[in-house]
Amino acid sequence: MIERRRHPRQRVLKRGVLTFNGGGGIDCTVRNMSASGARVEVASPIGVPQHFHLVIEADQFIRRGRPVWSSERQIGIAFD
């Protein structure tokens, strides 16, 4: 399989939240990350907006992003 990402992703296992609308949020588990994006697991991708912030409190990490693909329980995120 040919890797087409600009930045290599690193496997992680971290608790995160997709925040939007000044306070709404969806709990997630971050499974991999790079400088340009991440893959997260959610209970359901239904209701995930077109723009949000990925927040990982343990790392004081906040990045604005958007979904680029989704499956039954996973979302691929591109950081803005």
N, CA, C and O atoms as a Tinker XYZ file with bonds, in Angstrom:
   320  protein
     1  N      0.830000   -1.179000    0.000000    73     2
     2  CA     0.000000    0.000000    0.000000    64     1     3
     3  C      0.874000    1.242000    0.000000    63     2     4     5
     4  O      1.817000    1.335000    0.786000    81     3
     5  N      0.580000    2.180000   -0.854000    73     3     6
     6  CA     1.359000    3.404000   -0.973000    64     5     7
     7  C      0.809000    4.454000   -0.019000    63     6     8     9
     8  O     -0.388000    4.744000   -0.028000    81     7
     9  N      1.673000    5.016000    0.794000    73     7    10
    10  CA     1.305000    6.067000    1.730000    64     9    11
    11  C      1.272000    7.394000    1.004000    63    10    12    13
    12  O      2.272000    7.797000    0.410000    81    11
    13  N      0.124000    8.094000    1.038000    73    11    14
    14  CA    -0.013000    9.355000    0.318000    64    13    15
    15  C     -0.074000   10.565000    1.240000    63    14    16    17
    16  O     -0.233000   11.687000    0.759000    81    15
    17  N      0.044000   10.376000    2.512000    73    15    18
    18  CA    -0.017000   11.508000    3.444000    64    17    19
    19  C      1.280000   12.304000    3.391000    63    18    20    21
    20  O      2.362000   11.750000    3.201000    81    19
    21  N      1.146000   13.616000    3.565000    73    19    22
    22  CA     2.331000   14.485000    3.598000    64    21    23
    23  C      3.131000   14.300000    4.880000    63    22    24    25
    24  O      4.360000   14.373000    4.874000    81    23
    25  N      2.421000   14.060000    5.982000    73    23    26
    26  CA     3.060000   13.905000    7.282000    64    25    27
    27  C      2.735000   12.525000    7.831000    63    26    28    29
    28  O      1.569000   12.127000    7.831000    81    27
    29  N      3.735000   11.783000    8.301000    73    27    30
    30  CA     3.455000   10.454000    8.853000    64    29    31
    31  C      2.618000   10.553000   10.126000    63    30    32    33
    32  O      2.807000   11.453000   10.945000    81    31
    33  N      1.698000    9.618000   10.273000    73    31    34
    34  CA     0.852000    9.592000   11.466000    64    33    35
    35  C      1.482000    8.705000   12.517000    63    34    36    37
    36  O      2.118000    7.697000   12.209000    81    35
    37  N      1.292000    9.101000   13.770000    73    35    38
    38  CA     1.788000    8.308000   14.888000    64    37    39
    39  C      0.607000    7.762000   15.668000    63    38    40    41
    40  O     -0.362000    8.474000   15.932000    81    39
    41  N      0.697000    6.501000   16.030000    73    39    42
    42  CA    -0.373000    5.888000   16.812000    64    41    43
    43  C     -0.414000    6.492000   18.206000    63    42    44    45
    44  O      0.617000    6.660000   18.856000    81    43
    45  N     -1.615000    6.813000   18.651000    73    43    46
    46  CA    -1.828000    7.335000   19.997000    64    45    47
    47  C     -3.113000    6.723000   20.537000    63    46    48    49
    48  O     -3.884000    6.123000   19.789000    81    47
    49  N     -3.333000    6.871000   21.800000    73    47    50
    50  CA    -4.572000    6.461000   22.440000    64    49    51
    51  C     -4.869000    7.508000   23.502000    63    50    52    53
    52  O     -4.413000    7.412000   24.641000    81    51
    53  N     -5.650000    8.518000   23.100000    73    51    54
    54  CA    -5.908000    9.644000   23.994000    64    53    55
    55  C     -7.383000   10.007000   23.977000    63    54    56    57
    56  O     -8.061000    9.871000   22.959000    81    55
    57  N     -7.865000   10.470000   25.115000    73    55    58
    58  CA    -9.236000   10.945000   25.215000    64    57    59
    59  C     -9.295000   12.350000   24.644000    63    58    60    61
    60  O     -8.445000   13.188000   24.947000    81    59
    61  N    -10.301000   12.603000   23.817000    73    59    62
    62  CA   -10.476000   13.923000   23.236000    64    61    63
    63  C    -11.941000   14.306000   23.178000    63    62    64    65
    64  O    -12.827000   13.515000   23.501000    81    63
    65  N    -12.174000   15.546000   22.756000    73    63    66
    66  CA   -13.527000   16.060000   22.565000    64    65    67
    67  C    -13.530000   16.891000   21.294000    63    66    68    69
    68  O    -12.634000   17.706000   21.074000    81    67
    69  N    -14.545000   16.683000   20.454000    73    67    70
    70  CA   -14.767000   17.545000   19.300000    64    69    71
    71  C    -15.729000   18.624000   19.773000    63    70    72    73
    72  O    -16.893000   18.334000   20.053000    81    71
    73  N    -15.258000   19.868000   19.867000    73    71    74
    74  CA   -16.095000   20.952000   20.379000    64    73    75
    75  C    -16.561000   21.837000   19.236000    63    74    76    77
    76  O    -15.872000   21.998000   18.229000    81    75
    77  N    -17.760000   22.413000   19.415000    73    75    78
    78  CA   -18.343000   23.270000   18.384000    64    77    79
    79  C    -19.461000   24.101000   18.994000    63    78    80    81
    80  O    -19.924000   23.821000   20.099000    81    79
    81  N    -19.885000   25.116000   18.271000    73    79    82
    82  CA   -20.989000   25.992000   18.682000    64    81    83
    83  C    -20.806000   26.576000   20.070000    63    82    84    85
    84  O    -21.763000   26.668000   20.839000    81    83
    85  N    -19.600000   26.965000   20.390000    73    83    86
    86  CA   -19.354000   27.630000   21.653000    64    85    87
    87  C    -19.578000   26.788000   22.897000    63    86    88    89
    88  O    -19.740000   27.351000   23.980000    81    87
    89  N    -19.594000   25.482000   22.794000    73    87    90
    90  CA   -19.733000   24.682000   24.001000    64    89    91
    91  C    -20.207000   23.265000   23.775000    63    90    92    93
    92  O    -19.996000   22.411000   24.637000    81    91
    93  N    -20.846000   22.978000   22.639000    73    91    94
    94  CA   -21.264000   21.605000   22.360000    64    93    95
    95  C    -20.047000   20.730000   22.186000    63    94    96    97
    96  O    -18.976000   21.221000   21.827000    81    95
    97  N    -20.190000   19.438000   22.433000    73    95    98
    98  CA   -19.039000   18.568000   22.275000    64    97    99
    99  C    -19.408000   17.112000   22.097000    63    98   100   101
   100  O    -20.456000   16.658000   22.556000    81    99
   101  N    -18.523000   16.381000   21.419000    73    99   102
   102  CA   -18.674000   14.952000   21.208000    64   101   103
   103  C    -17.412000   14.288000   21.724000    63   102   104   105
   104  O    -16.314000   14.585000   21.253000    81   103
   105  N    -17.562000   13.384000   22.696000    73   103   106
   106  CA   -16.407000   12.651000   23.210000    64   105   107
   107  C    -15.835000   11.751000   22.126000    63   106   108   109
   108  O    -16.574000   11.190000   21.317000    81   107
   109  N    -14.518000   11.620000   22.115000    73   107   110
   110  CA   -13.864000   10.775000   21.128000    64   109   111
   111  C    -12.594000   10.175000   21.712000    63   110   112   113
   112  O    -12.108000   10.597000   22.762000    81   111
   113  N    -12.072000    9.187000   21.007000    73   111   114
   114  CA   -10.771000    8.608000   21.321000    64   113   115
   115  C     -9.879000    8.843000   20.118000    63   114   116   117
   116  O    -10.205000    8.421000   19.008000    81   115
   117  N     -8.760000    9.510000   20.325000    73   115   118
   118  CA    -7.821000    9.794000   19.240000    64   117   119
   119  C     -6.957000    8.555000   19.052000    63   118   120   121
   120  O     -6.322000    8.087000   19.998000    81   119
   121  N     -6.931000    8.019000   17.824000    73   119   122
   122  CA    -6.206000    6.792000   17.530000    64   121   123
   123  C     -4.884000    7.020000   16.815000    63   122   124   125
   124  O     -3.930000    6.269000   17.019000    81   123
   125  N     -4.819000    8.056000   15.974000    73   123   126
   126  CA    -3.532000    8.439000   15.384000    64   125   127
   127  C     -3.555000    9.908000   15.045000    63   126   128   129
   128  O     -4.620000   10.504000   14.884000    81   127
   129  N     -2.355000   10.501000   14.935000    73   127   130
   130  CA    -2.227000   11.938000   14.708000    64   129   131
   131  C     -0.992000   12.244000   13.891000    63   130   132   133
   132  O     -0.010000   11.502000   13.898000    81   131
   133  N     -1.071000   13.368000   13.181000    73   131   134
   134  CA     0.093000   13.926000   12.498000    64   133   135
   135  C     -0.030000   15.442000   12.581000    63   134   136   137
   136  O     -0.959000   15.961000   13.200000    81   135
   137  N      0.892000   16.138000   11.968000    73   135   138
   138  CA     0.825000   17.594000   11.943000    64   137   139
   139  C     -0.377000   18.091000   11.149000    63   138   140   141
   140  O     -0.830000   19.217000   11.354000    81   139
   141  N     -0.900000   17.263000   10.244000    73   139   142
   142  CA    -1.982000   17.724000    9.377000    64   141   143
   143  C     -3.342000   17.098000    9.653000    63   142   144   145
   144  O     -4.328000   17.497000    9.034000    81   143
   145  N     -3.429000   16.118000   10.572000    73   143   146
   146  CA    -4.720000   15.507000   10.817000    64   145   147
   147  C     -4.693000   14.420000   11.860000    63   146   148   149
   148  O     -3.677000   14.176000   12.512000    81   147
   149  N     -5.846000   13.763000   12.006000    73   147   150
   150  CA    -5.986000   12.716000   13.014000    64   149   151
   151  C     -7.103000   11.762000   12.608000    63   150   152   153
   152  O     -7.918000   12.058000   11.734000    81   151
   153  N     -7.114000   10.609000   13.271000    73   151   154
   154  CA    -8.229000    9.667000   13.150000    64   153   155
   155  C     -8.783000    9.479000   14.539000    63   154   156   157
   156  O     -8.046000    9.166000   15.474000    81   155
   157  N    -10.092000    9.672000   14.678000    73   155   158
   158  CA   -10.729000    9.545000   15.979000    64   157   159
   159  C    -11.869000    8.538000   15.907000    63   158   160   161
   160  O    -12.462000    8.320000   14.851000    81   159
   161  N    -12.163000    7.928000   17.053000    73   159   162
   162  CA   -13.328000    7.051000   17.200000    64   161   163
   163  C    -14.400000    7.805000   17.959000    63   162   164   165
   164  O    -14.115000    8.484000   18.945000    81   163
   165  N    -15.632000    7.684000   17.497000    73   163   166
   166  CA   -16.784000    8.301000   18.149000    64   165   167
   167  C    -17.891000    7.261000   18.250000    63   166   168   169
   168  O    -17.839000    6.232000   17.577000    81   167
   169  N    -18.893000    7.522000   19.086000    73   167   170
   170  CA   -20.034000    6.606000   19.181000    64   169   171
   171  C    -20.768000    6.559000   17.853000    63   170   172   173
   172  O    -21.215000    5.495000   17.423000    81   171
   173  N    -20.896000    7.728000   17.192000    73   171   174
   174  CA   -21.546000    7.816000   15.886000    64   173   175
   175  C    -21.095000    9.103000   15.210000    63   174   176   177
   176  O    -21.026000   10.142000   15.867000    81   175
   177  N    -20.786000    9.066000   13.918000    73   175   178
   178  CA   -20.389000   10.292000   13.231000    64   177   179
   179  C    -21.580000   11.192000   12.882000    63   178   180   181
   180  O    -21.390000   12.305000   12.392000    81   179
   181  N    -22.798000   10.721000   13.130000    73   179   182
   182  CA   -23.988000   11.527000   12.843000    64   181   183
   183  C    -24.006000   12.732000   13.766000    63   182   184   185
   184  O    -23.854000   12.593000   14.980000    81   183
   185  N    -24.188000   13.892000   13.204000    73   183   186
   186  CA   -24.239000   15.119000   13.987000    64   185   187
   187  C    -22.913000   15.837000   14.112000    63   186   188   189
   188  O    -22.845000   16.912000   14.709000    81   187
   189  N    -21.850000   15.259000   13.555000    73   187   190
   190  CA   -20.554000   15.940000   13.594000    64   189   191
   191  C    -20.600000   17.082000   12.569000    63   190   192   193
   192  O    -20.865000   16.841000   11.391000    81   191
   193  N    -20.346000   18.317000   13.007000    73   191   194
   194  CA   -20.438000   19.453000   12.080000    64   193   195
   195  C    -19.268000   19.503000   11.093000    63   194   196   197
   196  O    -18.316000   18.732000   11.208000    81   195
   197  N    -19.350000   20.407000   10.137000    73   195   198
   198  CA   -18.322000   20.546000    9.114000    64   197   199
   199  C    -17.047000   21.230000    9.616000    63   198   200   201
   200  O    -16.004000   21.136000    8.970000    81   199
   201  N    -17.119000   21.910000   10.752000    73   199   202
   202  CA   -15.933000   22.511000   11.376000    64   201   203
   203  C    -16.070000   22.368000   12.888000    63   202   204   205
   204  O    -17.163000   22.518000   13.434000    81   203
   205  N    -14.973000   22.082000   13.553000    73   203   206
   206  CA   -14.958000   21.878000   14.997000    64   205   207
   207  C    -13.532000   22.036000   15.492000    63   206   208   209
   208  O    -12.616000   22.251000   14.698000    81   207
   209  N    -13.342000   21.933000   16.782000    73   207   210
   210  CA   -12.014000   21.911000   17.384000    64   209   211
   211  C    -11.808000   20.543000   18.029000    63   210   212   213
   212  O    -12.690000   20.040000   18.725000    81   211
   213  N    -10.648000   19.949000   17.796000    73   211   214
   214  CA   -10.257000   18.741000   18.510000    64   213   215
   215  C     -9.495000   19.201000   19.749000    63   214   216   217
   216  O     -8.479000   19.889000   19.647000    81   215
   217  N     -9.997000   18.815000   20.917000    73   215   218
   218  CA    -9.386000   19.211000   22.186000    64   217   219
   219  C     -8.907000   17.960000   22.898000    63   218   220   221
   220  O     -9.678000   17.030000   23.134000    81   219
   221  N     -7.610000   17.947000   23.243000    73   219   222
   222  CA    -7.033000   16.881000   24.070000    64   221   223
   223  C     -6.517000   17.581000   25.319000    63   222   224   225
   224  O     -5.410000   18.119000   25.329000    81   223
   225  N     -7.330000   17.568000   26.370000    73   223   226
   226  CA    -6.999000   18.326000   27.582000    64   225   227
   227  C     -5.681000   17.899000   28.198000    63   226   228   229
   228  O     -4.917000   18.750000   28.655000    81   227
   229  N     -5.388000   16.592000   28.226000    73   227   230
   230  CA    -4.167000   16.094000   28.865000    64   229   231
   231  C     -2.906000   16.697000   28.252000    63   230   232   233
   232  O     -1.890000   16.842000   28.932000    81   231
   233  N     -2.973000   17.047000   26.964000    73   231   234
   234  CA    -1.814000   17.617000   26.266000    64   233   235
   235  C     -1.951000   19.120000   26.036000    63   234   236   237
   236  O     -1.079000   19.726000   25.414000    81   235
   237  N     -3.021000   19.725000   26.522000    73   235   238
   238  CA    -3.319000   21.131000   26.258000    64   237   239
   239  C     -3.282000   21.398000   24.752000    63   238   240   241
   240  O     -2.699000   22.380000   24.293000    81   239
   241  N     -3.915000   20.507000   24.002000    73   239   242
   242  CA    -3.911000   20.539000   22.543000    64   241   243
   243  C     -5.286000   20.968000   22.051000    63   242   244   245
   244  O     -6.298000   20.385000   22.441000    81   243
   245  N     -5.324000   21.984000   21.195000    73   243   246
   246  CA    -6.556000   22.430000   20.555000    64   245   247
   247  C     -6.226000   22.767000   19.112000    63   246   248   249
   248  O     -5.358000   23.599000   18.845000    81   247
   249  N     -6.922000   22.118000   18.175000    73   247   250
   250  CA    -6.724000   22.412000   16.743000    64   249   251
   251  C     -8.076000   22.449000   16.052000    63   250   252   253
   252  O     -8.932000   21.601000   16.307000    81   251
   253  N     -8.267000   23.417000   15.190000    73   251   254
   254  CA    -9.481000   23.492000   14.375000    64   253   255
   255  C     -9.358000   22.466000   13.257000    63   254   256   257
   256  O     -8.286000   22.304000   12.673000    81   255
   257  N    -10.448000   21.778000   12.961000    73   255   258
   258  CA   -10.407000   20.762000   11.927000    64   257   259
   259  C    -11.743000   20.578000   11.243000    63   258   260   261
   260  O    -12.737000   21.230000   11.565000    81   259
   261  N    -11.730000   19.658000   10.280000    73   259   262
   262  CA   -12.943000   19.316000    9.534000    64   261   263
   263  C    -12.873000   17.845000    9.176000    63   262   264   265
   264  O    -11.785000   17.305000    8.979000    81   263
   265  N    -14.031000   17.185000    9.088000    73   263   266
   266  CA   -14.011000   15.773000    8.713000    64   265   267
   267  C    -13.728000   15.615000    7.219000    63   266   268   269
   268  O    -14.272000   16.358000    6.402000    81   267
   269  N    -12.883000   14.656000    6.864000    73   267   270
   270  CA   -12.611000   14.382000    5.449000    64   269   271
   271  C    -13.130000   13.009000    5.039000    63   270   272   273
   272  O    -13.303000   12.745000    3.850000    81   271
   273  N    -13.378000   12.136000    6.007000    73   271   274
   274  CA   -14.030000   10.852000    5.747000    64   273   275
   275  C    -14.607000   10.355000    7.057000    63   274   276   277
   276  O    -14.194000   10.781000    8.135000    81   275
   277  N    -15.570000    9.446000    6.951000    73   275   278
   278  CA   -16.105000    8.825000    8.158000    64   277   279
   279  C    -16.596000    7.423000    7.826000    63   278   280   281
   280  O    -16.954000    7.117000    6.688000    81   279
   281  N    -16.603000    6.591000    8.845000    73   279   282
   282  CA   -17.154000    5.244000    8.743000    64   281   283
   283  C    -18.113000    5.084000    9.914000    63   282   284   285
   284  O    -18.518000    6.073000   10.526000    81   283
   285  N    -18.466000    3.882000   10.219000    73   283   286
   286  CA   -19.454000    3.641000   11.260000    64   285   287
   287  C    -19.094000    4.280000   12.601000    63   286   288   289
   288  O    -19.966000    4.828000   13.276000    81   287
   289  N    -17.825000    4.217000   12.993000    73   287   290
   290  CA   -17.411000    4.766000   14.290000    64   289   291
   291  C    -16.139000    5.597000   14.225000    63   290   292   293
   292  O    -15.606000    5.965000   15.272000    81   291
   293  N    -15.640000    5.903000   13.047000    73   291   294
   294  CA   -14.377000    6.631000   12.932000    64   293   295
   295  C    -14.531000    7.846000   12.022000    63   294   296   297
   296  O    -15.359000    7.872000   11.110000    81   295
   297  N    -13.711000    8.841000   12.302000    73   295   298
   298  CA   -13.690000   10.057000   11.501000    64   297   299
   299  C    -12.238000   10.410000   11.208000    63   298   300   301
   300  O    -11.402000   10.428000   12.112000    81   299
   301  N    -11.943000   10.690000    9.941000    73   299   302
   302  CA   -10.645000   11.222000    9.553000    64   301   303
   303  C    -10.745000   12.737000    9.570000    63   302   304   305
   304  O    -11.645000   13.308000    8.953000    81   303
   305  N     -9.830000   13.391000   10.270000    73   303   306
   306  CA    -9.857000   14.842000   10.446000    64   305   307
   307  C     -8.665000   15.470000    9.743000    63   306   308   309
   308  O     -7.540000   14.987000    9.864000    81   307
   309  N     -8.913000   16.548000    9.008000    73   307   310
   310  CA    -7.834000   17.386000    8.469000    64   309   311
   311  C     -7.819000   18.663000    9.295000    63   310   312   313
   312  O     -8.851000   19.310000    9.475000    81   311
   313  N     -6.643000   19.020000    9.795000    73   311   314
   314  CA    -6.515000   20.263000   10.554000    64   313   315
   315  C     -6.448000   21.444000    9.599000    63   314   316   317
   316  O     -5.847000   21.360000    8.528000    81   315
   317  N     -7.074000   22.549000   10.003000    73   315   318
   318  CA    -7.050000   23.782000    9.192000    64   317   319
   319  C     -5.760000   24.538000    9.418000    63   318   320
   320  O     -5.554000   25.598000    8.826000    81   319
